[in-house]
Amino acid sequence: MVYNADSIWLHLYTAYEKLVLENAFPGLDAYQAFGRNVDGAGCPIARCYTNLEFSTLCESIGFTADYVGGYLSDAEMNSKQKCLDGALRDARLGEVHKSFLRNLSYDDNGYPLSQGKHAGIGGVYRLCCWTKADATQRPQAQLSVARAELMDARHQVSRLARRLSELDRQWEAIEPEFQALQEWRAKILRIPGMNVLRNVYRVLRRLRTSLQMHKD
């Protein structure tokens, strides 16, 4: 396993729920406490890496590294649900952790993403080293990578299809109201003198904007 520093586990579960709320691991910062908070307090060593740190390490010995994301744990999802809002308001949480949490986005299932990748503890990478592979093995290895990339593409298409289907259902729900509003608007515009009132309204808006600019 590659422990992922770009994760809810580090920036919320460890940095806030454990260190701030539970006052666990006194004297340690979140990165130091991480090692005590994954495989038990007696774990001799447990390092976490950002995407850039681990990719750079792999590339330094001849691999290409493709960061896929970090799979999420129940502890992270529970911590997000219980603590995220409070953590962002709490002055005791460091700004580096708050910045990470503020910049999270979410996929269609509500799972947190950091820079478009799932923000879980389990870092996942694809490593390739064509120059060290036997010539007879390279085509099979390249085919394996191509299949993995195709699978990713299929997952992306599947997610987009689900999103499109959801939007279609939402449109079906609001379409009658939209049509009713369109009919109401058409009836309003047919009222005698309505065009004059619209023009007066536009003039008053421009006058208000001009007065506001002059005031500023």
C-alpha positions as CSV (number, residue, x, y, z in Angstrom):
1,M,0.0,0.0,0.0
2,V,1.1,3.6,-0.7
3,Y,-0.4,5.8,2.0
4,N,-1.8,8.9,0.4
5,A,-1.1,12.4,1.9
6,D,-3.7,14.0,-0.4
7,S,-6.4,12.4,1.7
8,I,-9.2,13.0,4.1
9,W,-7.4,10.6,6.4
10,L,-4.5,13.0,6.8
11,H,-6.1,16.4,6.6
12,L,-9.4,15.8,8.4
13,Y,-9.4,12.4,10.3
14,T,-5.9,12.8,11.7
15,A,-5.3,16.5,11.7
16,Y,-8.7,17.5,13.2
17,E,-10.7,14.6,14.6
18,K,-7.7,12.9,16.3
19,L,-5.4,15.8,17.1
20,V,-7.9,18.6,17.8
21,L,-11.1,17.0,19.0
22,E,-9.6,13.9,20.8
23,N,-6.3,15.5,21.8
24,A,-4.5,12.3,20.7
25,F,-0.8,12.0,20.0
26,P,0.2,15.2,22.0
27,G,3.3,16.9,20.7
28,L,3.0,15.5,17.2
29,D,1.9,17.3,14.0
30,A,-0.5,15.6,11.6
31,Y,2.2,14.1,9.4
32,Q,4.0,12.6,12.5
33,A,0.7,11.4,14.0
34,F,-0.3,9.8,10.6
35,G,2.1,6.9,11.3
36,R,0.5,6.2,14.7
37,N,-3.0,6.5,13.3
38,V,-3.0,3.9,10.5
39,D,-1.6,0.6,11.8
40,G,-1.7,1.2,15.5
41,A,0.3,3.3,17.9
42,G,3.1,0.7,18.0
43,C,3.6,0.7,14.2
44,P,7.4,1.2,13.7
45,I,7.0,3.3,10.5
46,A,4.2,4.4,8.2
47,R,5.0,7.1,5.6
48,C,2.5,9.0,3.5
49,Y,3.3,10.5,0.1
50,T,1.7,13.2,-2.0
51,N,1.1,12.3,-5.7
52,L,4.0,14.4,-6.7
53,E,6.4,12.9,-4.0
54,F,5.7,9.3,-4.9
55,S,5.7,9.9,-8.7
56,T,9.0,11.6,-8.4
57,L,10.5,8.8,-6.3
58,C,9.3,6.2,-8.9
59,E,10.6,8.3,-11.9
60,S,14.0,8.6,-10.2
61,I,14.6,4.9,-10.7
62,G,13.3,4.6,-14.2
63,F,9.6,4.1,-13.9
64,T,6.8,6.2,-15.3
65,A,4.1,6.8,-12.7
66,D,0.4,7.4,-13.4
67,Y,-1.5,8.4,-10.2
68,V,-5.0,7.0,-10.3
69,G,-6.3,8.3,-7.0
70,G,-6.7,7.3,-3.4
71,Y,-9.4,4.8,-2.5
72,L,-11.5,5.9,0.5
73,S,-12.1,4.2,3.9
74,D,-15.2,4.1,6.1
75,A,-13.3,6.1,8.7
76,E,-12.7,8.9,6.2
77,M,-16.3,9.0,5.0
78,N,-17.6,9.1,8.6
79,S,-15.1,11.8,9.5
80,K,-16.2,13.9,6.5
81,Q,-19.9,13.6,7.5
82,K,-19.3,14.4,11.2
83,C,-16.4,16.9,11.2
84,L,-15.9,18.7,7.9
85,D,-18.0,21.7,8.5
86,G,-16.7,22.2,12.1
87,A,-13.1,21.7,10.9
88,L,-13.4,24.6,8.4
89,R,-14.7,26.9,11.1
90,D,-12.3,25.8,13.9
91,A,-9.3,28.2,14.4
92,R,-7.3,25.3,15.9
93,L,-6.9,23.5,12.5
94,G,-3.9,24.6,10.5
95,E,-4.5,26.5,7.3
96,V,-2.7,23.9,5.1
97,H,-5.4,21.4,6.1
98,K,-8.2,23.8,5.7
99,S,-7.0,24.8,2.3
100,F,-7.0,21.1,1.2
101,L,-10.5,20.6,2.6
102,R,-11.9,23.8,1.0
103,N,-10.6,22.8,-2.4
104,L,-12.3,19.4,-2.4
105,S,-14.9,18.6,-5.1
106,Y,-17.2,15.6,-5.2
107,D,-18.1,12.9,-7.8
108,D,-21.7,11.9,-8.7
109,N,-21.8,9.6,-5.6
110,G,-20.6,12.2,-3.2
111,Y,-17.1,10.9,-2.8
112,P,-14.5,13.6,-2.2
113,L,-12.0,14.5,-4.9
114,S,-8.7,16.4,-4.7
115,Q,-7.6,17.8,-8.1
116,G,-10.0,15.4,-9.8
117,K,-8.7,12.3,-8.0
118,H,-10.4,10.5,-5.1
119,A,-9.0,11.8,-1.8
120,G,-8.7,8.5,0.1
121,I,-5.9,7.0,2.2
122,G,-5.0,4.2,-0.3
123,G,-2.8,5.8,-3.1
124,V,-3.1,3.8,-6.4
125,Y,-0.4,4.2,-9.1
126,R,0.3,2.5,-12.4
127,L,4.0,1.9,-12.9
128,C,5.7,1.1,-16.2
129,C,9.3,0.6,-17.1
130,W,9.6,-0.2,-20.8
131,T,13.4,0.2,-21.0
132,K,13.9,-2.6,-18.4
133,A,11.3,-5.0,-19.8
134,D,12.3,-7.9,-22.0
135,A,11.6,-7.2,-25.6
136,T,9.2,-10.2,-25.8
137,Q,7.3,-8.9,-22.8
138,R,6.8,-5.2,-23.9
139,P,3.8,-5.8,-26.2
140,Q,2.0,-7.7,-23.5
141,A,2.8,-5.0,-20.9
142,Q,1.7,-2.2,-23.3
143,L,-1.5,-4.1,-24.0
144,S,-2.2,-4.4,-20.3
145,V,-1.8,-0.7,-19.8
146,A,-4.0,0.0,-22.9
147,R,-6.7,-2.2,-21.4
148,A,-6.5,-0.4,-18.1
149,E,-6.8,3.0,-19.8
150,L,-9.8,1.7,-21.8
151,M,-11.4,0.5,-18.6
152,D,-10.9,4.0,-17.1
153,A,-12.5,5.5,-20.2
154,R,-15.5,3.2,-20.0
155,H,-16.0,4.2,-16.3
156,Q,-15.9,7.8,-17.3
157,V,-18.4,7.3,-20.0
158,S,-20.6,5.3,-17.6
159,R,-20.5,8.1,-15.0
160,L,-21.4,10.7,-17.7
161,A,-24.2,8.5,-18.9
162,R,-25.6,8.3,-15.4
163,R,-25.3,12.0,-15.0
164,L,-27.1,12.6,-18.3
165,S,-29.8,10.3,-17.2
166,E,-30.2,12.1,-13.9
167,L,-30.4,15.5,-15.8
168,D,-33.1,14.0,-18.1
169,R,-35.1,13.0,-15.0
170,Q,-34.7,16.4,-13.5
171,W,-35.8,18.1,-16.7
172,E,-38.9,15.8,-17.0
173,A,-39.8,16.9,-13.4
174,I,-39.5,20.7,-14.1
175,E,-40.6,20.8,-17.8
176,P,-44.4,21.2,-16.9
177,E,-43.5,24.2,-14.6
178,F,-41.3,25.7,-17.3
179,Q,-44.0,25.4,-19.9
180,A,-46.5,27.0,-17.5
181,L,-44.1,29.9,-16.9
182,Q,-43.7,30.4,-20.6
183,E,-47.5,30.5,-21.1
184,W,-47.8,32.9,-18.2
185,R,-45.1,35.2,-19.6
186,A,-46.9,35.2,-23.0
187,K,-50.2,36.2,-21.3
188,I,-48.4,39.0,-19.4
189,L,-46.9,40.4,-22.6
190,R,-50.3,40.5,-24.2
191,I,-51.6,42.9,-21.6
192,P,-52.2,46.3,-23.1
193,G,-49.4,48.8,-22.3
194,M,-47.1,46.1,-21.0
195,N,-44.4,46.9,-23.6
196,V,-44.4,50.6,-22.4
197,L,-44.0,49.4,-18.8
198,R,-41.1,47.2,-19.8
199,N,-39.3,50.1,-21.5
200,V,-39.9,52.3,-18.5
201,Y,-38.4,49.6,-16.2
202,R,-35.3,49.3,-18.4
203,V,-34.8,53.1,-18.3
204,L,-35.1,53.1,-14.5
205,R,-32.6,50.2,-14.2
206,R,-30.1,52.1,-16.4
207,L,-30.7,55.3,-14.3
208,R,-30.2,53.4,-11.1
209,T,-26.9,51.9,-12.4
210,S,-25.7,55.3,-13.5
211,L,-26.5,56.9,-10.1
212,Q,-24.8,54.0,-8.3
213,M,-21.6,54.4,-10.4
214,H,-21.7,58.2,-9.8
215,K,-22.1,57.5,-6.0
216,D,-19.1,55.1,-6.0
